[in-house]
Amino acid sequence: MVTGLELFLIIFATFRVTKLIVQDVIFEPLRAPFFTIVQEGTEEWLEPKGVIGELVSCQWCVGVWASLFVIFLHLYVPYSELFILILAVAGIQSIIYEWSRRNGE
């Protein structure tokens, strides 16, 4: 079973993996084939292409798969605790950064 601390780390590691896949610049080249750039006047946005584009742009969809990935790592991959800890700390840091940015600090 999973302890409270392990659950806490899994939650924040999952948050970080989800944000990495859905939003972060480092994954843009991997997301690009599944999006079309739409221009209307001076506005420009990305439109998902097909099912994969929809899935990769959906935070909730990716979150389910990311949680399965992190839980699998935790339960079945030896010494994965360090990787999960790093992801969890990065996830917490990301939340603190966004919070402080929105509050003007």
Secondary structure, DSSP 8 states (H G I E B T S, - for coil): ---HHHHHHHHHHHHHHHHHHHT-GGGHHHHGGGEEEEEETTEEEEEE-HHHHHHHH-HHHHHHHHHHHHHHHHHHSTTTHHHHHHHHHHHHHHHHHHHHHHTT-
